[in-house]
Amino acid sequence: MARRSLGRRFGWLWAAYAVSAYGSGLGFGALPLIAVLVLHAGPAQVSALSAVGPAVGALIAVPLGPWVEFHRKRPVMIAMDLARFAALMTIPVAYALGRLGFVQLLAVSALVATAKITFGAASGAYLKSLVRPDDLLVANARFESTTWSSIAVGPPLGGAAVAQFGPVTTVVADALSYLLSALGIIAVRGGEERPRETDGNRLRAGELLDGWRHILTHPGLRALYLNNLLVGGLIMATEPLLAVLLLRELGFPPWQYGLAFAAPCVGGLIGSRLASRVVARYGPHRILRTVGTLRAVWLIGLAFVRPGATGLATVIAVELAIIISMSLYNPVLATYRLEHTPKDRLARTLSAWSISSSAAIAILSALGGLLADATSPRTAITAAGLLILASPLLLPRRSSPPPASDLEPATAGSDPRHLPKPATRHGARSERPLA
């Protein structure tokens, strides 16, 4: 069956996303890796790097969601890509000058997190204006498959590059990918509808909370939101702990650490490719409940990792199961979120969702680091694996149709000839979603 075209403008947007995704694949885990190998950080510091940066970034991003709502989205996306390029490039410069420190890693992490949240709010709204409603699942599944293919290829190459050229090599690659992404978004061109303006272009205090208000008053979104905070936070909280466990306590070389996360990403291609078919057959509600339950049962397996080939195989098997589940679940979640959010509240809702996700990751990462310091990384991973088993209780019990008033073709300057026809996208890690 031929791949359906979503138009030239979507093609440029997808290409820009792919470039930055592959750059991030190369730089996967780069900051924790630098903290461990260059600054000799312990579990608490590595967890703090994963906690403090996103927490500060989320705090800074709170007023930016409403601000994005009332501005054109494409210039915002370009600015956020350029901001991430500039922030990341400070790391190799400081390393070359012998001035790299842990505080700088925290600052860069916070700036990148702020830009990521702001970019996500703008890009989700932009995507909804760029493609037809019945193409959202297809578009989100393509972004999801690109994410996982980039992680499949990137970390092994990144690990080899670190071993060959030094620990900041992949940070340079990641930074340059954001620069190229900005150029790709510039090439999208085309008209973009001017958002409605607020009084005097000033934000009212209540508008800061409109995104959370919409999420918490919508039964389906509220359940998925709470579930995603717990699942995404716990999965991400184990990442720095696993880095310390594998690299320091079990003596895995960097290339094996990269392989442990890269090989399972083949599962991401499988899950994202199946999303449209299984939704067409079973419906989005059943997929969200069934796959949302399955993605919670595997994390506990990481508590049983041992040294050598057996331990490597264990990590790969557990990550493969998690990734297949997530890559099938995430496009459906992202499309449900876009379909059930009015256009005039979309940037605020996506921003609120991302801010809360970052805060949950920060809190759970900090708690995981403290527990690992008091006991061991393995104990903290075990606790996360047990706690996540309760997350399916938060999934929505009933399905609800999207608001009828929002089911209309994309306008926002789109050429209808470029917008074909039928079918949805990520939460926890990937964290570089467009929706």
N, C-alpha and C positions, 0 to 999 in steps of 0.2 A: 504494500500500500504506500503511495507516494506521501511524502511529508507535506503537510499543509503549510502554505506560505502565509505569514501574518503581516507581510508588507515590508517595504524597504526600510521605513523608519524603525520598525521593531527590530529588523535585522541589525541596524547600527547599534541600537540599545543593547541587544543581546551580545553583539561583538564586544562592546565596551565592558559589559558585565563579565564576559569570558576572560578578557585580558586581566582584569583586576582579580578575578577568582583564581586564575592560574598563578598570578603573582603571590596571592595569599597562600596558595597551596605550597609554593616554594618556601614561603616564610612561616609555614604552620608551626606554632609553638616556639617561634624565634625568640621572643622576649623571655619566657621561662628558661629556654636553653642558654641564652646569654647570661641570665642571672645565675644559673647553676655552674656553667663552665668557665665564665669570665670573672664573675663577682663572688663565686663560691657561696651562694645563698643557700639557706636551709629551708625546710618545709614551710615554716611560718612566713618567711620572706617571699618565697615563691607563690604561696597562696595569697599573700597580701598584694602581690603584683597582679594577680587575677581578680582581686576583690576591690582594692582601693581605686585603681584606674577606672574600671567600669562604673563604680559608685559615684566618683566625682564627675565622670562624663555624663551620667544620668542626671545628676543634679543640675549641671550646666545646661543640659538639653531641655529641662522642663519648660522654660519660656519659648524655646525655639520651635516646638511643635505648632502652637498657634501662629507664630510668626510665619512659618512655612505655609500655613493654610492660606494666607492672604498675599502670597507672592508667587510669581511664576516658578514652576518646579524645576525646569531644566537648568536655569542659571544657579539655583541652589545646589543641585547635584554636582555641577561642574566645580563650584566653589568648595564643596566638601571633599571632592577628590583631590583638588590642589592643596587643601589644608592637610590632608593625610600624607601626601607626598612630602610636603615641607617638614612636618613633624617627624616622620620616620627618617628622613635624611640627616637629622641632627645626630642620630646614633652612630653611623659610621664616621661622621666628622669628629665627634667626641672620642670615639675609640682610637682613631688615627692620632689624635693629639694626646692620648693617654689620660683623658679627663672623664671617661665614662663612669657614671655612678648609679647607684640604685634609685636615688631620687629622680634622676633624669628618666629612667625607665618608667617610673610611676607617672611622671608628667606626660610622657609620650603616650602611654597607655590611656590616660584620661582624655587627651586631645583626640586620639584616634576613636575612642568610644563615643565622644560627643559628635564627631563628624559622621560616624557610622549611623547613629540614631537619627540624626538630621537628614542624612542621605536617604535612609530607609523610609522616613516619613514622606519625603518629596517623591521618591521613585515609585512607591506604591500608588500614590495618587496619580502620578504621571502615567503609569502603566494602565490604570483603569480608563484614562482618557485616550489612550493610544490604540487599544484593541477593543473589539466587540465583547459584550458580556459573555457570550457563549464561547469565546476564545481564551478566557482567563485561565482555565485549567490547563490548556495546552501551553500557554505562555509560561505559567508558573512551573509546570513540569519541566520545561526546557531549561529554565534557570536552575531548578533543582538538580537535573542531570549534569549540568555544567559544573555546579558546585562539587558534586561528588567525584566527577571525573578529574577535576583539578586537584582534589585531595589525593586521589589515587596516584596521579603522576607526580605531583609536587613534592611531598615529603621525602621520598627516596632520593630524588634529584637534589632537594635541599640538603639532606643529610650528607650526600656525597660532596656537594659544594662546600658545606661547612668544614668537612674533613680535609678538603683539598685547598680551600682558599681562605678559611678563617670564619669565625663565628658570626660576623656581621654581613656576610655575603648575601644571605637570603633577605635581610632587611632592605638592602639596596634594591634587590629585584622586586620586592613587594612595593617599595616606594615608587619605582619607575612604572610599575603596573598601574598605579593610580593616575599618574601623569598621562599615560596612554588612554586610560579609561575616560579621562576628562576630554581628550581630543575626540574620542569616539562619540561621546554625548554631544559635543559641539556639532559633529557631522550629522546628527539626527535631523536637525533643522525643522522646518515646518512651523506653522502657526501654533500658538498655545493660548488658550482662552485666559483672559485676565480674570483672576479671582475677584470676588466682591471685596470692597474695601470697608474697613472699620472706621469709626468716627475719628477723623483726623489721623487715620493710619495708626492709631494707638490701640493696644490690646486692653480689653477690660479684664479685670481680675478673674471673673467667672470663666472666661474663655480658656484660661490655663487648665481648668479641670474638665472641660467639655469632653475630652477624649475618654477619661476615666468614667465620666457620668454615662456616656453612651455604652461603654463596655459593661458596666455594673448594672445597668437597667435593662439590658438585653439578656434574657435567660441563657440562650445558647452561647453567646460570646462570653458571658460571665463564667460559665462552667469551663469552657475551653481555655480561658485566660488563667484561671486559678490552677487548672491542671498543668498548663504550660509553664507557669512560674515554678511549680514544684519539680516537674520532670526536667526542664531545661536547666534550672539551677543546680540540681543534684548531679546531672550528667557533666556539666561544665565544672562543678566543684571537684570532681574526681580527676580532671585533666592535670592540674599541677601536682596533685598527690601521686598520680601514676608516673609523671615525669621523674619525681624524686625516687619512687620505688624502683622503676626500671633502670634509670641512669646511675643512681648512687648505690642503692642497697643491693640490687641484683646484678649490677655491672654490665648492663646492656650497652653496647657501643651505639653512637648516634645513628648509624645507618640502620641498625635493627629497630631502634626506637621509631625512626621514620617509617620503616617497612610495616611495623605493627599497626600503624594508623593508615597506611596507604593501601595495602592489599585489600582490606575489607571494603574499601570505597567502591569496588566493583559492584557491591550490593546496592550502592546508591543509584547506579545506572539501571539496575533491574527494577527497583522500587519506583523510581520516577517514570520509567517507561510504562509501567503497569497502571499508573494512577488513573489515566483517562478511561481505560478499559474496565477496571474494577468499579469505578464510580458509575459508569454507564450501566453496569450489570446489577450492582447491589445498592447504589445510592450513597450519597456522601455521609449521611448520618450513621449508617451501619459501618462504613469504613472508619470514621472517626472513633466510634466506640470500640470496634474490634481491634484495629491496628493500634489505637491509643492504649489499649490494655497490653497488647503484645510488646510494645516498645519499652514497657516498664519492668519486664521480668528478667532481662538479661544482665543488668548492671552488676548484680551480686557475683556473677562469674569472675569479675576482675579481682575479687578477694582471694582467689585460689591460684594466682599467677606464681610460678616458680622459676628459678634460673634455667638458662639453656633453651634448647629447641622446644621442649614441652611448654615452657612458659610463654615463648613467642607464639606458639600455635594456639595457646589458650587465649591470649590477647586478641589475636586475629579472629578466632571463632566468635568470641563475645562481641567484638566490634562489628563483625559482619552481620550478626543477628540484629544488633541495635540499628545499624545503618539501613538495612533493608526495610525495617519497620518505619524508621523516621523518614526515609525518602519517599515512601508511599503515603505516609500520613501528612507530611508537610505541605505538599501542593494543595491537598484538599483543605487543610486548615487555612492556608493563605487565601485561597479563593473564597471560602466561606466568609472570611473576615472582610474581604473586599465587597462581596455581594450583599452583606448585611450591614454595611456602613454607608450612610448617605454621602454623596460627593462633597458636600460643603462641610463635612466633619471628618473626612478621611485622613488628612495629614495629622490632625490632632489625635485621632484614635490610634493610628499606627505609631505615632510618637509616644503616646502614653503606654502602649503595649511594649515597645522597645525599652522605654525607661524603666518600667516595672521589671522586665526581664533582666536588664542589667543590674538593677538593685537586688533582685533575688539571687543572681549569680554572685554578686559581691558579698552578700550576707552569708550565703551557704559556703562560698569559698573560704571566707574568713573563719567561719565556725569549723569547717573541715581542717583548715590549717592549724587552728588551736588544738583541735582534738588529736591531729597527727603529731603535733609537738608534745602533747601530754602523754600520748600512747605510742602510736606508730602510723605511718601512711596506710598500711594494710588494714588496721583497725578502723580508720576513718573511711576508707573505701567500703568496708563491710557495712558500716553504719548507713552510708548513702544508699547502698544496694538494698538494705532492708527497708529504709524509709520510703524509697520510690515505689515499693510494692503497694503502698496505700493510694497512689495517685489515680488509678482508674475509678475510684469512688467519686472523683470530682468531674468525671466526664458527663456531658448532657444526657439526660434520659430520653428526651423527645426531640424530634426534628422540627424545624420551623422554616417556612418559606422566606426568601428575601423580600424586602419591601417592594411592592409593585411599582411604586413611583420611580424606583432606581433602576428598573430593568429596561434600559433604553440604549440604543447604539451609542458608541463613543463618538463625541463631537470634537471638542477642543482642538480644532484646526486639522483634524485627521481627514485624509482623502479616503472616501468610502471605497474607492477602487482597491485600496491597499488593505482592506479589512475583510477577510473571508469569514468562514463560518464554523460548526459547533464546538464545546466543552469546558483545572484549578490549581497550591504550593507550600513553608519551613518555620520551624521554630527553634529549637535549641541550638544549634551550633552554626550552625552556619551562620549562622550567624550572619553572611553578607547578602541576605535576600533583598530582592527588589520589592517584595510585598510583605 
